[in-house]
Amino acid sequence: MLSDTERKILEIMSKQLLINKGELISKLEQSGVNGTGLNLSKLLEMGYVEKVESLGVCYVLTQSGQRAARAP
């Protein structure tokens, strides 16, 4: 079961294909949500998010993450 914060992370990432941790934290703080690091780690372990290294470390939503974001 996903927490409200994890669901919010998936929602943000479903709207933006590639996001770095700083951008994600900023968007969550605008929504009044804290605790990104632990929740992001859990989503990585669950296979909903993948880490991509290009010009820095960014995160992308996997197909299973997209399905989880759409689930009620």
C-alpha positions as CSV (number, residue, x, y, z in Angstrom):
1,M,0.0,0.0,0.0
2,L,1.3,3.4,-0.9
3,S,1.4,6.3,1.5
4,D,-0.1,9.7,0.5
5,T,3.4,11.1,-0.1
6,E,4.4,8.2,-2.3
7,R,1.2,8.6,-4.3
8,K,1.9,12.3,-4.7
9,I,5.5,11.6,-5.9
10,L,4.0,9.2,-8.5
11,E,1.5,11.8,-9.5
12,I,4.2,14.5,-10.0
13,M,6.4,12.1,-11.9
14,S,3.6,11.0,-14.2
15,K,3.3,14.6,-15.4
16,Q,7.0,15.1,-15.9
17,L,9.0,12.4,-17.7
18,L,12.4,13.2,-16.2
19,I,12.9,14.9,-12.9
20,N,15.9,15.5,-10.6
21,K,15.6,15.2,-6.8
22,G,15.8,19.0,-6.3
23,E,12.9,19.6,-8.7
24,L,10.8,16.9,-7.0
25,I,11.5,18.2,-3.5
26,S,10.5,21.7,-4.7
27,K,7.2,20.5,-6.2
28,L,6.4,18.5,-3.1
29,E,7.1,21.4,-0.8
30,Q,4.7,23.6,-2.9
31,S,2.1,20.9,-2.1
32,G,3.0,21.0,1.6
33,V,4.6,17.5,1.6
34,N,7.9,16.6,3.3
35,G,10.0,13.4,3.6
36,T,11.0,12.9,0.0
37,G,14.2,10.8,0.5
38,L,12.7,7.9,2.3
39,N,9.6,7.7,0.1
40,L,11.7,7.9,-3.1
41,S,13.9,5.1,-1.8
42,K,10.9,2.9,-1.2
43,L,9.5,3.6,-4.7
44,L,13.0,2.7,-6.1
45,E,12.9,-0.6,-4.2
46,M,9.3,-1.3,-5.4
47,G,10.4,-0.8,-9.0
48,Y,8.0,2.2,-9.6
49,V,10.9,4.6,-10.1
50,E,14.3,4.2,-11.8
51,K,17.4,6.3,-11.3
52,V,19.0,7.6,-14.5
53,E,22.4,9.2,-14.7
54,S,22.9,11.6,-17.6
55,L,24.0,15.2,-16.8
56,G,23.3,14.4,-13.1
57,V,21.1,12.0,-11.3
58,C,17.5,12.1,-12.4
59,Y,14.5,9.8,-11.8
60,V,11.9,8.4,-14.3
61,L,8.7,6.6,-13.7
62,T,8.5,2.9,-14.8
63,Q,5.5,1.3,-16.4
64,S,4.6,-0.3,-13.2
65,G,4.9,3.1,-11.5
66,Q,2.5,4.5,-14.2
67,R,0.0,1.8,-13.4
68,A,0.3,2.5,-9.7
69,A,-0.2,6.2,-10.2
70,R,-3.4,5.6,-12.1
71,A,-4.7,3.0,-9.5
72,P,-7.5,4.3,-7.2
